[in-house]
Each structure stands twice: as C-alpha cells, then as structure tokens.
Amino acid sequence: MGYSLLDVSEFDERRKPIARALGAKAIKMNQFDNQPDQAGKEHDERESGQEEIYVPLRGNGVLRVNGEEVPLVPGRYVLVSPDATRQVVAGPEGLGYLVVGAEL
C-alpha cells in the first residue's frame, strides 16, 4: 500500500501514540491534549537518549526547560536535548501539542 492512515478521534486518552499506531519503526511521535492549566510530568530523556521537538497544535501554555519558561503557541517549534529537564503546562484554554522524538 505505501502509507498508513490514522484518525486521532480514535483515541480517548490524553496521550495518543501516533507513530506507534501508524506502525512507524524509526519515528516516535505522541499527541497530548491537556485540560486548562494541566501540568504534564517533569522529566528528562537521559536514559533514552532521545531529543524531542514540541509542536503546539491549539491553545497555549509553557514548556519549562531547565526551569526556563518557553511560551507554546501554534506555529512555534521547540527542540529539547535529552539531558534537559522538561515539563509542559497548559494555559487557561488548554493545550494540544505534538512531541516528535528520535534517539541521537
């Protein structure tokens, strides 16, 4: 066939494992839908060695990277290195965002 298709409406959870559901082997990609003012888990990717790109889809919020707040709005892309601590916090409208990752 040459392609896979997925409709995100098939998921009910906050975290949607997009790449895995499509059958991707080298790409890691998840969509998250945070409620207003909801904070995600603070973490780093030292163990996995994965760098990540955060892509806001709708709403707004901040990405806390090593304690610094980076505003997240649609149209902005943020690359985070594996050793950096990161946490997403949705704004008052909520925040839908995509995280694309790959091991170095």
Secondary structure, 3 states (H helix, E strand, C coil): CCCCCCCHHHCCCCEECHHHHHCCCCCEEEEEEECCCCECCCECCCCCCEEEEEEEEEEEEEEEECCEEEEECCCCCEEECCCCCEEEEEEEEEEEEEEEEEEC
